[in-house]
Amino acid sequence: MIAADRDPQAIGFPLADERAVVSSEDEPAVERLARARAVDGIVSPGADWTVGVAARVAERLGLPHPLDGATAALVTSKARQRERLAAAGVPQPRVVPAGEEPTLPCVVKAPDRQGQRGMSVVRAPSALDAALAAAVTASRGGGYLVEELVEGPEVTVIAVSLAGRFVPLAVTDRLTAEAPAFGVALAHVWPSVHGPEAAVAAAQAAAEALGVREGPTYTQVRLASDGPKVMEVAARLGGGHDAELVEAVTGIDLNGLAIDFALGTRPTLPRTTPPCNSLLLAGPGGGCVVFLVAPPGRLISVAGADEARAAEGVRWVRVYRRPGWVFERLRRGADRAGAVLAVGATREEALDRGRRAAQAVRFQVDAHAA
């Protein structure tokens, strides 16, 4: 296995057979590497833009891949997603047409960036111009998207599609640091306390509308007062250790399935599934990923990780950053310092164990270097 990353200290490199210090977003470089090493398949987990890179390179090299280039281009553009979902009648936030004054509060985002990069929740007219400028600056193509703000709990539907059959594996709750919508994600927790059926139905309709017939999907759904709204579909594994969480609570190796899809191997899945909140193949009744957050400043040292790893129910503790890294002010989805995966007999027990383990990890920083 060859791992490609522009960071020579990427945390995944020790797990690879070969390392290539190449940006996974550099499509020509990825293609040269794939040709030179005569690879059997290309997989891009955890990042949106590289989904398109992997699909197009695989298409040009005649390699098996769960997505063709056209579908990959569709699912990696928020604007094009919105158009296709609207045409198919999939419930989603309303997009404010260009030239129309948005009703506040609203959401402004970069249409071609992953997650919440360049995204702002605008609650006052005086903040709108700055939000538009931030989205344009973050956008690869210099554009922006304005949508209605949808309030309500957010869940994630983690699934795979196999020959057009949508197979939900887990529905998780996204716990945030802020009460308003689009807060900083602090934990992903399974099972969801909200009934999964409506969210799964919305996610399935979205995947089918976008033409995803093979491979993993990660769909964020907000449960509004008038029903579920599809916020975003990613045709990849989630970037918050979602695959590891699924394996911990269901026994299904989602990382392995993603590799199978990339190699053209037909994965084996249960013919029927849940409700997916009761799919208990591995035993625990609850599981969570709790993210580690460091205070702003230059990282000096990390303590307590071994203590956290030894705690009951903790499957692993991972610290992403090395001394010298500068943590900025906490931002949405940015500068996570690490994560804890914990399980328990119940959701509440798993979350309590995960939080306790996270609190045991201590980051010493130089605040003056922030």
C-alpha positions in Angstrom: 0.0 0.0 0.0 1.3 3.5 -0.9 0.2 6.5 1.1 0.3 9.9 -0.5 0.4 13.1 1.6 2.0 16.5 1.3 3.0 16.4 4.9 6.2 14.3 5.4 5.1 13.7 9.0 1.6 12.5 8.1 0.2 10.3 10.8 -0.8 7.6 8.3 2.6 7.1 6.8 3.8 4.6 9.4 1.0 2.3 8.4 1.9 2.3 4.7 4.3 0.0 2.9 5.5 3.0 0.8 5.3 6.7 1.4 5.0 9.5 -1.2 5.2 13.1 -0.2 2.7 14.2 -2.8 -0.4 16.2 -2.2 -3.5 14.1 -2.7 -5.1 17.2 -4.3 -2.3 17.4 -7.0 -4.1 15.4 -9.7 -1.2 15.2 -12.2 1.2 14.1 -9.5 -1.2 11.5 -8.2 -1.6 10.2 -11.7 2.1 10.1 -12.3 2.6 8.2 -9.1 -0.2 5.7 -9.9 1.2 5.0 -13.4 4.8 4.7 -12.1 3.8 2.2 -9.4 1.2 0.4 -11.5 -1.3 0.5 -8.7 -4.4 -1.8 -8.6 -6.7 0.8 -7.2 -7.0 4.3 -5.7 -9.0 5.2 -2.6 -9.6 8.6 -1.1 -11.1 8.5 2.4 -11.9 11.4 4.6 -11.6 14.3 2.1 -14.1 15.6 -0.5 -11.9 17.2 -3.2 -9.7 14.1 -3.6 -12.7 11.9 -4.2 -12.9 13.6 -7.7 -9.1 13.3 -8.1 -9.2 9.5 -7.4 -12.2 8.9 -9.6 -10.7 10.7 -12.6 -7.3 9.2 -12.3 -8.8 5.7 -12.0 -11.0 6.4 -15.0 -8.0 7.5 -17.1 -5.9 4.5 -16.0 -8.7 2.0 -16.5 -8.8 1.0 -12.9 -11.9 -0.1 -11.0 -13.5 2.6 -8.9 -16.9 3.0 -7.2 -17.5 6.4 -8.9 -17.1 7.5 -12.4 -15.6 11.0 -13.0 -19.0 12.6 -13.7 -20.6 11.4 -10.5 -17.5 12.4 -8.5 -17.6 15.9 -10.0 -21.3 16.1 -8.9 -20.8 15.0 -5.3 -17.8 17.2 -4.7 -19.7 20.4 -5.6 -22.2 21.7 -3.0 -23.8 23.9 -5.7 -24.3 21.1 -8.1 -25.5 18.8 -5.3 -28.2 21.3 -4.4 -29.3 21.6 -8.0 -29.6 17.8 -8.5 -31.3 17.2 -5.1 -33.8 20.0 -5.8 -34.6 18.4 -9.2 -35.2 15.1 -7.5 -37.4 16.6 -4.7 -35.0 15.6 -1.9 -35.6 17.7 1.2 -32.8 20.2 1.8 -32.1 23.8 2.8 -33.4 26.4 0.3 -30.7 28.1 -1.8 -31.0 31.8 -2.0 -30.8 32.8 -5.7 -28.1 35.3 -6.8 -29.4 38.8 -6.4 -32.0 38.0 -3.8 -31.7 39.5 -0.4 -31.4 36.6 2.0 -33.7 36.2 5.0 -31.6 36.2 8.2 -30.3 34.2 9.8 -28.7 32.4 6.8 -25.7 30.3 6.0 -22.9 31.4 3.6 -20.5 28.8 2.4 -17.8 28.0 -0.2 -19.4 25.7 -2.7 -16.3 23.6 -3.4 -14.7 23.2 0.0 -15.0 20.3 2.4 -17.1 20.4 5.5 -17.4 23.9 7.0 -14.4 25.6 5.6 -15.3 29.2 4.6 -18.7 28.8 6.1 -20.5 31.4 8.3 -23.8 31.7 10.0 -25.0 35.2 9.4 -27.5 36.6 12.0 -27.1 40.3 11.4 -27.1 42.4 8.1 -23.7 44.0 9.1 -22.0 40.5 9.0 -23.2 39.5 5.5 -20.5 41.2 3.4 -17.7 39.7 5.6 -19.2 36.2 5.3 -19.5 36.5 1.5 -15.8 37.6 1.3 -14.7 34.7 3.6 -16.5 32.2 1.4 -15.1 33.6 -1.8 -11.6 33.6 -0.3 -11.9 29.9 0.8 -13.5 28.8 -2.4 -11.3 27.2 -5.1 -13.4 28.8 -7.8 -14.0 32.1 -6.1 -17.8 31.5 -5.6 -20.2 31.4 -2.7 -23.5 29.7 -1.8 -26.2 31.3 0.4 -28.8 29.0 2.1 -31.5 29.2 4.6 -30.4 28.3 8.2 -31.9 25.0 9.3 -32.1 24.6 13.0 -32.4 21.2 14.8 -30.3 18.2 15.8 -27.8 16.9 13.3 -27.2 13.2 12.6 -24.9 11.4 10.2 -26.0 8.5 8.1 -23.1 6.2 7.4 -23.8 3.8 4.6 -22.6 1.9 1.6 -24.2 1.4 -1.8 -23.9 -2.0 -3.5 -25.1 -2.3 -7.1 -27.6 0.5 -6.3 -28.8 -1.1 -3.0 -28.4 1.5 -0.2 -27.2 -0.2 3.0 -27.3 2.0 6.2 -24.7 0.9 8.7 -25.1 3.4 11.5 -26.8 6.7 12.4 -24.8 8.9 14.8 -25.5 12.1 16.6 -23.1 15.1 16.2 -22.6 16.8 19.5 -21.3 20.3 19.3 -19.7 23.0 21.5 -22.3 25.6 20.6 -26.0 25.6 20.9 -26.7 27.3 17.5 -26.5 25.3 14.3 -23.1 24.5 12.8 -21.2 24.5 16.1 -17.8 22.9 16.6 -18.0 19.1 16.6 -16.9 17.6 19.9 -18.2 14.1 19.5 -19.9 11.6 17.2 -22.2 9.2 19.3 -23.9 6.0 18.4 -26.7 5.1 18.6 -28.6 8.3 17.8 -31.3 9.3 20.2 -33.4 10.3 17.3 -35.3 7.7 15.3 -33.1 6.8 12.4 -35.8 5.9 9.8 -36.5 9.4 8.5 -32.8 10.3 8.3 -32.0 7.1 6.5 -34.8 7.6 4.0 -33.5 11.1 3.2 -29.9 9.9 2.9 -31.0 7.1 0.6 -33.0 9.5 -1.6 -30.0 11.8 -1.8 -27.5 9.1 -2.8 -29.8 7.8 -5.5 -30.5 11.3 -6.8 -26.7 11.9 -7.1 -26.2 8.6 -9.0 -24.1 6.9 -6.3 -24.6 3.2 -6.9 -21.4 1.8 -5.4 -19.2 2.7 -2.4 -19.5 4.4 0.9 -21.5 7.6 1.6 -21.5 9.9 4.6 -24.7 12.0 4.7 -25.3 14.8 7.2 -29.0 15.3 7.9 -30.5 18.1 10.1 -33.8 17.1 11.8 -35.8 20.3 11.4 -39.3 20.8 12.8 -40.8 20.1 9.4 -38.8 17.0 8.7 -35.3 15.9 7.8 -33.1 18.1 5.5 -30.1 16.8 3.7 -27.2 19.2 4.4 -24.5 17.4 2.5 -23.6 14.1 0.9 -20.0 12.9 0.7 -19.2 9.8 -1.4 -16.4 8.7 0.9 -15.7 7.6 4.4 -16.2 10.3 7.1 -13.2 12.2 8.3 -14.0 11.9 12.0 -13.1 8.2 12.5 -16.6 7.2 11.5 -15.3 3.9 9.9 -13.6 2.9 13.1 -16.7 3.8 15.1 -18.9 1.6 12.8 -16.5 -1.3 13.1 -16.4 -0.9 16.9 -20.2 -1.1 17.3 -21.3 -3.3 14.4 -18.2 -5.4 13.5 -18.3 -4.2 9.9 -14.9 -3.2 8.6 -15.9 -0.1 6.6 -12.3 0.8 5.8 -11.9 -2.7 4.3 -15.0 -2.2 2.3 -13.7 1.0 0.9 -10.6 -0.8 -0.3 -12.7 -3.6 -1.8 -14.7 -1.1 -3.8 -11.5 0.6 -5.0 -10.0 -2.7 -6.1 -13.2 -3.8 -7.9 -13.8 -6.6 -5.3 -17.5 -7.3 -4.5 -18.0 -6.7 -0.8 -20.1 -9.0 1.3 -22.8 -7.3 3.4 -25.8 -8.4 5.3 -28.8 -8.7 2.9 -31.0 -6.8 5.3 -30.2 -4.2 7.9 -31.7 -2.8 11.1 -33.2 -0.3 12.0 -29.5 0.4 12.0 -29.4 1.6 15.5 -30.0 -2.0 16.6 -27.3 -3.6 14.5 -25.2 -5.2 17.2 -22.8 -7.6 15.6 -19.8 -6.7 17.9 -21.6 -6.5 21.2 -21.4 -3.0 22.7 -24.6 -1.1 23.1 -23.0 2.3 22.6 -19.9 3.9 21.1 -18.5 7.4 20.5 -15.6 9.3 19.0 -14.7 12.3 21.3 -12.3 14.8 19.7 -9.4 16.3 21.7 -9.2 20.1 21.7 -6.1 22.0 22.7 -6.0 25.6 23.9 -4.5 28.2 21.5 -0.8 28.3 21.4 2.4 26.5 20.3 2.3 22.8 21.5 5.1 22.0 24.0 4.1 18.6 25.2 1.2 16.1 25.7 0.6 14.2 28.9 -2.0 11.7 30.1 -2.5 9.8 26.8 -1.3 6.5 28.3 -3.6 6.9 31.2 -6.5 7.6 28.9 -5.7 4.5 26.8 -5.8 2.3 29.9 -9.3 3.4 30.9 -12.1 0.9 30.7 -14.0 0.9 27.4 -11.4 3.0 25.5 -10.4 1.3 22.3 -7.7 3.8 21.4 -6.5 7.4 21.9 -4.8 9.2 19.0 -2.9 12.5 19.3 -2.5 14.1 15.9 -0.1 16.9 16.6 3.6 17.0 17.5 5.4 19.6 19.6 5.8 22.8 17.7 2.4 22.8 16.2 0.5 26.0 16.7 -3.2 25.7 17.6 -5.4 28.6 16.6 -8.6 29.7 18.2 -11.1 26.9 18.1 -12.8 26.8 14.7 -15.4 24.6 13.1 -13.8 21.3 12.4 -10.4 22.8 12.4 -7.3 22.1 14.5 -8.5 19.0 16.2 -5.7 17.8 18.4 -6.7 14.1 18.4 -9.5 11.7 19.3 -10.7 9.0 21.6 -12.8 6.0 20.6 -14.8 4.4 23.4 -17.6 1.8 23.8 -19.9 0.9 26.5 -23.0 -1.2 27.4 -25.1 1.9 26.6 -24.7 5.1 24.7 -24.4 7.1 27.9 -21.7 4.8 29.3 -19.7 5.0 26.1 -19.9 8.8 26.0 -19.0 9.1 29.7 -15.9 6.9 29.2 -14.9 8.9 26.1 -15.2 12.2 27.8 -13.3 11.1 30.8 -10.5 9.7 28.6 -10.4 13.0 26.7 -10.2 15.0 29.9 -7.2 12.9 31.0 -5.2 14.1 27.9 -3.5 17.4 28.8 -1.9 19.7 26.3 0.8 22.1 27.4 1.1 25.1 25.1 2.8 28.4 24.9 -0.1 30.8 24.7 2.0 33.7 23.5 2.7 31.8 20.3 -0.9 31.7 19.2 
